[in-house]
Amino acid sequence: MKADIHPTYEDTNVTCACGSNFTTRSTRGGELHVDICSACHPFFTGKQKFVDTAGRVEKFQKRFGDNYFGANKEKAGKA
């Protein structure tokens, strides 16, 4: 490898909007401020969040029912 062309890989403090802090390593270094992390992301916490624009979620739930996806799983299991 060529000398003096690669960025330095140093400790980085990451701060999330939820208040969680952790340390990782990055070429960016210093401080990073992120909007979402594994402590508050719906995939890792199991909490589903709807981002609704103009009532689309309510319209869907009104039309097909609240348990639309669960109903399909039940039907597939009975067949």
C-alpha positions as CSV (number, residue, x, y, z in Angstrom):
1,M,0.0,0.0,0.0
2,K,1.1,3.5,-0.7
3,A,2.1,5.6,2.3
4,D,0.2,8.8,3.4
5,I,-2.8,8.4,1.0
6,H,-5.2,6.6,3.3
7,P,-7.5,8.5,5.8
8,T,-6.9,7.9,9.5
9,Y,-9.2,5.5,11.2
10,E,-10.0,6.9,14.6
11,D,-12.5,6.7,17.5
12,T,-15.8,8.6,16.8
13,N,-18.5,9.5,19.3
14,V,-22.0,9.1,17.9
15,T,-25.0,10.9,19.5
16,C,-28.5,10.1,18.5
17,A,-31.5,12.4,18.7
18,C,-33.1,10.0,21.2
19,G,-30.2,10.7,23.6
20,S,-28.3,7.5,23.1
21,N,-24.5,7.7,22.9
22,F,-21.9,5.2,21.7
23,T,-18.4,5.1,20.4
24,T,-17.3,3.5,17.1
25,R,-14.5,3.9,14.7
26,S,-14.6,6.0,11.5
27,T,-12.5,7.8,9.1
28,R,-14.6,10.9,9.8
29,G,-13.5,11.1,13.4
30,G,-14.7,13.5,16.1
31,E,-18.5,13.8,16.8
32,L,-21.4,12.5,14.7
33,H,-25.0,13.4,15.3
34,V,-27.6,11.0,13.9
35,D,-31.4,11.1,13.7
36,I,-32.0,7.5,14.4
37,C,-30.0,4.6,15.9
38,S,-30.5,1.0,16.9
39,A,-31.9,2.0,20.3
40,C,-34.8,3.9,18.7
41,H,-35.2,2.4,15.2
42,P,-38.5,0.6,14.8
43,F,-36.9,-2.5,13.2
44,F,-34.8,-3.1,16.4
45,T,-37.4,-2.0,19.0
46,G,-40.3,-3.9,17.4
47,K,-42.5,-0.7,17.4
48,Q,-44.1,0.2,14.1
49,K,-44.3,3.8,13.2
50,F,-46.6,5.1,10.5
51,V,-45.5,8.2,8.5
52,D,-48.9,9.3,7.3
53,T,-49.5,11.8,4.5
54,A,-53.0,13.0,3.9
55,G,-54.7,10.2,5.9
56,R,-53.6,7.4,3.7
57,V,-53.1,4.9,6.6
58,E,-56.5,5.6,8.0
59,K,-58.1,5.3,4.6
60,F,-56.4,1.9,4.1
61,Q,-57.4,0.6,7.6
62,K,-60.9,1.8,7.1
63,R,-61.2,0.1,3.7
64,F,-59.5,-3.2,4.6
65,G,-59.6,-3.4,8.4
66,D,-57.0,-3.0,11.0
67,N,-55.8,-6.6,10.9
68,Y,-55.3,-6.8,7.1
69,F,-51.9,-8.4,7.1
70,G,-52.6,-10.7,10.1
71,A,-55.7,-12.0,8.4
72,N,-53.7,-13.1,5.3
73,K,-51.4,-15.1,7.5
74,E,-54.3,-16.8,9.2
75,K,-55.9,-17.7,5.8
76,A,-52.6,-19.1,4.5
77,G,-52.2,-21.3,7.6
78,K,-55.8,-22.8,7.3
79,A,-55.4,-23.7,3.6
